Amino acid sequence: MLPEFGLATVVAEFRYLGGVDCSIGLVRVRGWFFNGSGKRVGTGLWESVYSTREGGEVTGREQLPFEAYGTVTEVAESVALRVTAVECL
């Protein structure tokens, strides 16, 4: 996680490990940023189309660049991420 004044960014790689019975066209991940006391100070969002472009398939063969970012009201020290949507092609 890269904290900056007013902004926090999670930089990583995303890999689909299987388990859905269709070809995946979109994955959406939400993030909640927290300060050192555990108080939520902002939210972030990442969608696979940022990396695959429109209509791209998400497969286990490729790692996708992952960059979830959002505005924060103070310095974020931790983040919780959750997959919130998976859409079939």
N, CA, C and O atoms as CSV, one atom per row, in Angstrom:
chain,resi,resn,atom,element,x,y,z
A,1,MET,N,N,0.855,-1.174,0.000
A,1,MET,CA,C,0.000,0.000,0.000
A,1,MET,C,C,0.897,1.232,0.000
A,1,MET,O,O,1.887,1.302,0.728
A,2,LEU,N,N,0.531,2.188,-0.823
A,2,LEU,CA,C,1.287,3.431,-0.935
A,2,LEU,C,C,0.447,4.584,-0.402
A,2,LEU,O,O,-0.399,5.116,-1.121
A,3,PRO,N,N,0.670,4.977,0.847
A,3,PRO,CA,C,-0.109,6.100,1.388
A,3,PRO,C,C,0.470,7.431,0.927
A,3,PRO,O,O,1.687,7.612,0.907
A,4,GLU,N,N,-0.390,8.345,0.564
A,4,GLU,CA,C,-0.019,9.709,0.223
A,4,GLU,C,C,-1.031,10.633,0.862
A,4,GLU,O,O,-2.083,10.182,1.315
A,5,PHE,N,N,-0.729,11.922,0.905
A,5,PHE,CA,C,-1.674,12.875,1.473
A,5,PHE,C,C,-2.954,12.891,0.644
A,5,PHE,O,O,-2.920,13.214,-0.543
A,6,GLY,N,N,-4.075,12.547,1.259
A,6,GLY,CA,C,-5.364,12.582,0.586
A,6,GLY,C,C,-5.646,11.418,-0.336
A,6,GLY,O,O,-6.733,11.346,-0.910
A,7,LEU,N,N,-4.692,10.492,-0.501
A,7,LEU,CA,C,-4.878,9.380,-1.433
A,7,LEU,C,C,-4.140,8.160,-0.899
A,7,LEU,O,O,-3.055,8.283,-0.331
A,8,ALA,N,N,-4.733,6.983,-1.083
A,8,ALA,CA,C,-4.050,5.734,-0.746
A,8,ALA,C,C,-4.213,4.787,-1.922
A,8,ALA,O,O,-5.269,4.749,-2.554
A,9,THR,N,N,-3.171,4.026,-2.216
A,9,THR,CA,C,-3.171,3.133,-3.366
A,9,THR,C,C,-2.635,1.768,-2.960
A,9,THR,O,O,-1.627,1.672,-2.260
A,10,VAL,N,N,-3.314,0.712,-3.402
A,10,VAL,CA,C,-2.824,-0.649,-3.238
A,10,VAL,C,C,-2.315,-1.091,-4.596
A,10,VAL,O,O,-3.074,-1.111,-5.566
A,11,VAL,N,N,-1.044,-1.445,-4.679
A,11,VAL,CA,C,-0.436,-1.891,-5.928
A,11,VAL,C,C,-0.068,-3.356,-5.755
A,11,VAL,O,O,0.648,-3.714,-4.819
A,12,ALA,N,N,-0.558,-4.209,-6.659
A,12,ALA,CA,C,-0.323,-5.646,-6.539
A,12,ALA,C,C,-0.578,-6.308,-7.895
A,12,ALA,O,O,-0.617,-5.635,-8.925
A,13,GLU,N,N,-0.748,-7.614,-7.884
A,13,GLU,CA,C,-1.161,-8.362,-9.066
A,13,GLU,C,C,-2.371,-9.197,-8.689
A,13,GLU,O,O,-2.455,-9.705,-7.571
A,14,PHE,N,N,-3.308,-9.342,-9.617
A,14,PHE,CA,C,-4.510,-10.123,-9.404
A,14,PHE,C,C,-4.438,-11.360,-10.281
A,14,PHE,O,O,-4.121,-11.271,-11.467
A,15,ARG,N,N,-4.731,-12.515,-9.697
A,15,ARG,CA,C,-4.784,-13.746,-10.479
A,15,ARG,C,C,-6.071,-14.491,-10.117
A,15,ARG,O,O,-6.368,-14.711,-8.943
A,16,TYR,N,N,-6.829,-14.876,-11.151
A,16,TYR,CA,C,-8.056,-15.651,-10.975
A,16,TYR,C,C,-7.670,-17.115,-10.793
A,16,TYR,O,O,-6.974,-17.679,-11.638
A,17,LEU,N,N,-8.110,-17.732,-9.711
A,17,LEU,CA,C,-7.724,-19.110,-9.405
A,17,LEU,C,C,-8.805,-20.127,-9.745
A,17,LEU,O,O,-8.665,-21.304,-9.415
A,18,GLY,N,N,-9.874,-19.696,-10.397
A,18,GLY,CA,C,-10.907,-20.637,-10.819
A,18,GLY,C,C,-12.050,-20.716,-9.822
A,18,GLY,O,O,-12.036,-20.075,-8.772
A,19,GLY,N,N,-13.046,-21.528,-10.187
A,19,GLY,CA,C,-14.179,-21.746,-9.305
A,19,GLY,C,C,-15.499,-21.219,-9.830
A,19,GLY,O,O,-16.545,-21.493,-9.241
A,20,VAL,N,N,-15.476,-20.470,-10.923
A,20,VAL,CA,C,-16.718,-19.971,-11.519
A,20,VAL,C,C,-16.939,-20.728,-12.831
A,20,VAL,O,O,-16.000,-20.915,-13.605
A,21,ASP,N,N,-18.173,-21.161,-13.082
A,21,ASP,CA,C,-18.475,-22.005,-14.238
A,21,ASP,C,C,-18.797,-21.215,-15.505
A,21,ASP,O,O,-19.756,-21.535,-16.207
A,22,CYS,N,N,-18.006,-20.191,-15.800
A,22,CYS,CA,C,-18.181,-19.423,-17.025
A,22,CYS,C,C,-16.871,-18.712,-17.335
A,22,CYS,O,O,-15.960,-18.691,-16.508
A,23,SER,N,N,-16.780,-18.137,-18.514
A,23,SER,CA,C,-15.626,-17.307,-18.851
A,23,SER,C,C,-15.822,-15.945,-18.198
A,23,SER,O,O,-16.840,-15.288,-18.413
A,24,ILE,N,N,-14.847,-15.524,-17.402
A,24,ILE,CA,C,-14.964,-14.294,-16.619
A,24,ILE,C,C,-14.599,-13.085,-17.475
A,24,ILE,O,O,-13.536,-13.047,-18.094
A,25,GLY,N,N,-15.485,-12.107,-17.503
A,25,GLY,CA,C,-15.234,-10.901,-18.261
A,25,GLY,C,C,-14.974,-9.678,-17.394
A,25,GLY,O,O,-14.374,-8.709,-17.858
A,26,LEU,N,N,-15.421,-9.711,-16.129
A,26,LEU,CA,C,-15.232,-8.570,-15.241
A,26,LEU,C,C,-15.103,-9.055,-13.810
A,26,LEU,O,O,-15.878,-9.893,-13.348
A,27,VAL,N,N,-14.128,-8.524,-13.128
A,27,VAL,CA,C,-13.997,-8.718,-11.681
A,27,VAL,C,C,-13.901,-7.328,-11.072
A,27,VAL,O,O,-13.146,-6.478,-11.544
A,28,ARG,N,N,-14.674,-7.110,-10.025
A,28,ARG,CA,C,-14.642,-5.812,-9.333
A,28,ARG,C,C,-14.226,-6.059,-7.880
A,28,ARG,O,O,-14.756,-6.947,-7.212
A,29,VAL,N,N,-13.279,-5.265,-7.409
A,29,VAL,CA,C,-12.771,-5.378,-6.041
A,29,VAL,C,C,-12.914,-4.019,-5.360
A,29,VAL,O,O,-12.537,-2.987,-5.915
A,30,ARG,N,N,-13.468,-4.040,-4.139
A,30,ARG,CA,C,-13.563,-2.817,-3.338
A,30,ARG,C,C,-12.548,-2.899,-2.214
A,30,ARG,O,O,-12.224,-3.980,-1.722
A,31,GLY,N,N,-12.055,-1.744,-1.820
A,31,GLY,CA,C,-11.121,-1.678,-0.709
A,31,GLY,C,C,-11.577,-0.652,0.306
A,31,GLY,O,O,-12.160,0.374,-0.045
A,32,TRP,N,N,-11.309,-0.937,1.561
A,32,TRP,CA,C,-11.599,-0.021,2.653
A,32,TRP,C,C,-10.285,0.273,3.350
A,32,TRP,O,O,-9.609,-0.640,3.823
A,33,PHE,N,N,-9.926,1.539,3.414
A,33,PHE,CA,C,-8.676,1.963,4.026
A,33,PHE,C,C,-8.909,2.358,5.485
A,33,PHE,O,O,-9.924,2.971,5.815
A,34,PHE,N,N,-7.958,2.000,6.354
A,34,PHE,CA,C,-8.081,2.245,7.786
A,34,PHE,C,C,-6.843,2.957,8.318
A,34,PHE,O,O,-5.736,2.752,7.821
A,35,ASN,N,N,-7.040,3.791,9.325
A,35,ASN,CA,C,-5.894,4.439,9.976
A,35,ASN,C,C,-5.289,3.482,11.001
A,35,ASN,O,O,-5.734,2.340,11.117
A,36,GLY,N,N,-4.293,3.928,11.735
A,36,GLY,CA,C,-3.618,3.085,12.707
A,36,GLY,C,C,-4.492,2.623,13.858
A,36,GLY,O,O,-4.168,1.638,14.522
A,37,SER,N,N,-5.603,3.323,14.107
A,37,SER,CA,C,-6.535,2.947,15.181
A,37,SER,C,C,-7.641,2.024,14.698
A,37,SER,O,O,-8.481,1.593,15.488
A,38,GLY,N,N,-7.646,1.714,13.396
A,38,GLY,CA,C,-8.684,0.839,12.856
A,38,GLY,C,C,-9.919,1.558,12.359
A,38,GLY,O,O,-10.889,0.909,11.967
A,39,LYS,N,N,-9.910,2.882,12.365
A,39,LYS,CA,C,-11.048,3.662,11.870
A,39,LYS,C,C,-10.977,3.748,10.348
A,39,LYS,O,O,-9.916,4.002,9.777
A,40,ARG,N,N,-12.130,3.532,9.695
A,40,ARG,CA,C,-12.162,3.629,8.235
A,40,ARG,C,C,-11.994,5.076,7.805
A,40,ARG,O,O,-12.704,5.966,8.273
A,41,VAL,N,N,-11.034,5.299,6.899
A,41,VAL,CA,C,-10.731,6.665,6.470
A,41,VAL,C,C,-10.902,6.859,4.961
A,41,VAL,O,O,-10.625,7.943,4.448
A,42,GLY,N,N,-11.357,5.817,4.238
A,42,GLY,CA,C,-11.578,5.960,2.803
A,42,GLY,C,C,-11.900,4.630,2.145
A,42,GLY,O,O,-11.815,3.569,2.763
A,43,THR,N,N,-12.273,4.716,0.871
A,43,THR,CA,C,-12.583,3.508,0.097
A,43,THR,C,C,-11.861,3.561,-1.241
A,43,THR,O,O,-11.466,4.629,-1.707
A,44,GLY,N,N,-11.696,2.393,-1.850
A,44,GLY,CA,C,-11.057,2.302,-3.155
A,44,GLY,C,C,-11.780,1.303,-4.032
A,44,GLY,O,O,-12.637,0.557,-3.559
A,45,LEU,N,N,-11.436,1.289,-5.311
A,45,LEU,CA,C,-12.099,0.408,-6.269
A,45,LEU,C,C,-11.097,-0.028,-7.331
A,45,LEU,O,O,-10.225,0.747,-7.725
A,46,TRP,N,N,-11.226,-1.283,-7.798
A,46,TRP,CA,C,-10.463,-1.792,-8.925
A,46,TRP,C,C,-11.398,-2.646,-9.754
A,46,TRP,O,O,-12.197,-3.406,-9.208
A,47,GLU,N,N,-11.303,-2.527,-11.085
A,47,GLU,CA,C,-12.038,-3.391,-12.003
A,47,GLU,C,C,-11.055,-3.993,-12.983
A,47,GLU,O,O,-10.113,-3.331,-13.419
A,48,SER,N,N,-11.276,-5.254,-13.331
A,48,SER,CA,C,-10.357,-5.950,-14.234
A,48,SER,C,C,-10.276,-5.282,-15.603
A,48,SER,O,O,-9.258,-5.410,-16.284
A,49,VAL,N,N,-11.326,-4.571,-16.022
A,49,VAL,CA,C,-11.285,-3.916,-17.331
A,49,VAL,C,C,-10.214,-2.831,-17.384
A,49,VAL,O,O,-9.805,-2.424,-18.471
A,50,TYR,N,N,-9.750,-2.352,-16.218
A,50,TYR,CA,C,-8.638,-1.402,-16.219
A,50,TYR,C,C,-7.400,-2.036,-16.843
A,50,TYR,O,O,-6.584,-1.344,-17.453
A,51,SER,N,N,-7.259,-3.365,-16.690
A,51,SER,CA,C,-6.087,-4.082,-17.182
A,51,SER,C,C,-6.337,-4.819,-18.487
A,51,SER,O,O,-5.459,-4.865,-19.349
A,52,THR,N,N,-7.536,-5.405,-18.645
A,52,THR,CA,C,-7.818,-6.230,-19.831
A,52,THR,C,C,-8.422,-5.430,-20.978
A,52,THR,O,O,-8.485,-5.913,-22.109
A,53,ARG,N,N,-8.857,-4.239,-20.699
A,53,ARG,CA,C,-9.603,-3.390,-21.644
A,53,ARG,C,C,-11.011,-3.960,-21.818
A,53,ARG,O,O,-11.315,-5.030,-21.292
A,54,GLU,N,N,-11.840,-3.277,-22.528
A,54,GLU,CA,C,-13.249,-3.657,-22.698
A,54,GLU,C,C,-13.378,-5.041,-23.322
A,54,GLU,O,O,-12.791,-5.313,-24.369
A,55,GLY,N,N,-14.145,-5.909,-22.678
A,55,GLY,CA,C,-14.413,-7.230,-23.242
A,55,GLY,C,C,-13.312,-8.247,-23.033
A,55,GLY,O,O,-13.432,-9.375,-23.510
A,56,GLY,N,N,-12.239,-7.891,-22.334
A,56,GLY,CA,C,-11.155,-8.832,-22.105
A,56,GLY,C,C,-11.554,-9.927,-21.140
A,56,GLY,O,O,-12.346,-9.704,-20.224
A,57,GLU,N,N,-10.999,-11.121,-21.348
A,57,GLU,CA,C,-11.299,-12.249,-20.477
A,57,GLU,C,C,-10.282,-12.323,-19.349
A,57,GLU,O,O,-9.089,-12.101,-19.561
A,58,VAL,N,N,-10.759,-12.634,-18.152
A,58,VAL,CA,C,-9.897,-12.822,-16.997
A,58,VAL,C,C,-9.653,-14.324,-16.859
A,58,VAL,O,O,-10.593,-15.088,-16.643
A,59,THR,N,N,-8.420,-14.741,-16.981
A,59,THR,CA,C,-8.100,-16.167,-16.898
A,59,THR,C,C,-7.010,-16.401,-15.872
A,59,THR,O,O,-6.359,-15.461,-15.415
A,60,GLY,N,N,-6.817,-17.665,-15.513
A,60,GLY,CA,C,-5.754,-18.029,-14.593
A,60,GLY,C,C,-4.391,-18.028,-15.246
A,60,GLY,O,O,-3.379,-18.199,-14.566
A,61,ARG,N,N,-4.344,-17.837,-16.557
A,61,ARG,CA,C,-3.070,-17.870,-17.271
A,61,ARG,C,C,-2.295,-16.571,-17.136
A,61,ARG,O,O,-1.094,-16.537,-17.405
A,62,GLU,N,N,-2.959,-15.511,-16.728
A,62,GLU,CA,C,-2.289,-14.215,-16.683
A,62,GLU,C,C,-2.491,-13.544,-15.334
A,62,GLU,O,O,-3.550,-13.668,-14.718
A,63,GLN,N,N,-1.497,-12.853,-14.895
A,63,GLN,CA,C,-1.634,-12.003,-13.721
A,63,GLN,C,C,-1.944,-10.600,-14.213
A,63,GLN,O,O,-1.280,-10.086,-15.114
A,64,LEU,N,N,-2.951,-9.987,-13.621
A,64,LEU,CA,C,-3.348,-8.645,-14.041
A,64,LEU,C,C,-2.766,-7.610,-13.085
A,64,LEU,O,O,-2.760,-7.821,-11.872
A,65,PRO,N,N,-2.281,-6.502,-13.618
A,65,PRO,CA,C,-1.865,-5.405,-12.732
A,65,PRO,C,C,-3.059,-4.935,-11.909
A,65,PRO,O,O,-4.149,-4.733,-12.444
A,66,PHE,N,N,-2.852,-4.765,-10.637
A,66,PHE,CA,C,-3.911,-4.387,-9.701
A,66,PHE,C,C,-3.517,-3.075,-9.041
A,66,PHE,O,O,-2.472,-2.978,-8.397
A,67,GLU,N,N,-4.363,-2.070,-9.210
A,67,GLU,CA,C,-4.119,-0.788,-8.558
A,67,GLU,C,C,-5.452,-0.213,-8.098
A,67,GLU,O,O,-6.172,0.426,-8.865
A,68,ALA,N,N,-5.762,-0.456,-6.828
A,68,ALA,CA,C,-6.985,0.085,-6.234
A,68,ALA,C,C,-6.602,1.346,-5.480
A,68,ALA,O,O,-5.688,1.329,-4.655
A,69,TYR,N,N,-7.288,2.419,-5.757
A,69,TYR,CA,C,-6.948,3.675,-5.092
A,69,TYR,C,C,-8.210,4.429,-4.718
A,69,TYR,O,O,-9.276,4.229,-5.300
A,70,GLY,N,N,-8.063,5.290,-3.744
A,70,GLY,CA,C,-9.192,6.101,-3.317
A,70,GLY,C,C,-8.730,7.251,-2.449
A,70,GLY,O,O,-7.594,7.277,-1.975
A,71,THR,N,N,-9.612,8.187,-2.250
A,71,THR,CA,C,-9.291,9.320,-1.392
A,71,THR,C,C,-9.445,8.906,0.065
A,71,THR,O,O,-10.301,8.091,0.410
A,72,VAL,N,N,-8.606,9.478,0.904
A,72,VAL,CA,C,-8.655,9.196,2.337
A,72,VAL,C,C,-8.630,10.514,3.106
A,72,VAL,O,O,-8.085,11.515,2.641
A,73,THR,N,N,-9.229,10.490,4.285
A,73,THR,CA,C,-9.300,11.704,5.091
A,73,THR,C,C,-8.075,11.883,5.975
A,73,THR,O,O,-7.833,12.971,6.498
A,74,GLU,N,N,-7.299,10.807,6.143
A,74,GLU,CA,C,-6.026,10.856,6.861
A,74,GLU,C,C,-5.169,9.696,6.381
A,74,GLU,O,O,-5.619,8.887,5.570
A,75,VAL,N,N,-3.955,9.608,6.869
A,75,VAL,CA,C,-3.033,8.582,6.379
A,75,VAL,C,C,-3.578,7.191,6.672
A,75,VAL,O,O,-3.911,6.871,7.813
A,76,ALA,N,N,-3.664,6.370,5.633
A,76,ALA,CA,C,-4.122,4.987,5.778
A,76,ALA,C,C,-2.936,4.092,6.089
A,76,ALA,O,O,-1.864,4.225,5.497
A,77,GLU,N,N,-3.147,3.172,7.032
A,77,GLU,CA,C,-2.088,2.245,7.410
A,77,GLU,C,C,-2.415,0.806,7.064
A,77,GLU,O,O,-1.534,-0.053,7.084
A,78,SER,N,N,-3.684,0.531,6.743
A,78,SER,CA,C,-4.064,-0.820,6.347
A,78,SER,C,C,-5.253,-0.754,5.407
A,78,SER,O,O,-5.909,0.279,5.273
A,79,VAL,N,N,-5.515,-1.884,4.759
A,79,VAL,CA,C,-6.622,-1.956,3.807
A,79,VAL,C,C,-7.244,-3.347,3.879
A,79,VAL,O,O,-6.549,-4.334,4.117
A,80,ALA,N,N,-8.549,-3.417,3.672
A,80,ALA,CA,C,-9.270,-4.681,3.532
A,80,ALA,C,C,-9.836,-4.708,2.122
A,80,ALA,O,O,-10.478,-3.750,1.693
A,81,LEU,N,N,-9.605,-5.792,1.402
A,81,LEU,CA,C,-10.085,-5.926,0.016
A,81,LEU,C,C,-11.114,-7.050,-0.062
A,81,LEU,O,O,-11.001,-8.066,0.624
A,82,ARG,N,N,-12.133,-6.842,-0.924
A,82,ARG,CA,C,-13.148,-7.868,-1.129
A,82,ARG,C,C,-13.601,-7.858,-2.578
A,82,ARG,O,O,-13.865,-6.796,-3.142
A,83,VAL,N,N,-13.691,-9.030,-3.179
A,83,VAL,CA,C,-14.276,-9.149,-4.520
A,83,VAL,C,C,-15.768,-8.924,-4.371
A,83,VAL,O,O,-16.434,-9.641,-3.624
A,84,THR,N,N,-16.304,-7.921,-5.082
A,84,THR,CA,C,-17.717,-7.574,-4.933
A,84,THR,C,C,-18.548,-7.918,-6.149
A,84,THR,O,O,-19.776,-7.890,-6.072
A,85,ALA,N,N,-17.914,-8.248,-7.286
A,85,ALA,CA,C,-18.671,-8.614,-8.478
A,85,ALA,C,C,-17.800,-9.460,-9.398
A,85,ALA,O,O,-16.606,-9.207,-9.563
A,86,VAL,N,N,-18.426,-10.470,-9.992
A,86,VAL,CA,C,-17.810,-11.284,-11.039
A,86,VAL,C,C,-18.875,-11.453,-12.112
A,86,VAL,O,O,-19.966,-11.950,-11.835
A,87,GLU,N,N,-18.561,-11.040,-13.340
A,87,GLU,CA,C,-19.543,-11.130,-14.428
A,87,GLU,C,C,-19.003,-12.041,-15.527
A,87,GLU,O,O,-17.827,-11.980,-15.884
A,88,CYS,N,N,-19.886,-12.886,-16.054
A,88,CYS,CA,C,-19.535,-13.780,-17.153
A,88,CYS,C,C,-19.575,-13.036,-18.482
A,88,CYS,O,O,-20.302,-12.056,-18.644
A,89,LEU,N,N,-18.778,-13.524,-19.426
A,89,LEU,CA,C,-18.809,-12.953,-20.776
A,89,LEU,C,C,-20.098,-13.333,-21.467
A,89,LEU,O,O,-20.319,-12.951,-22.615
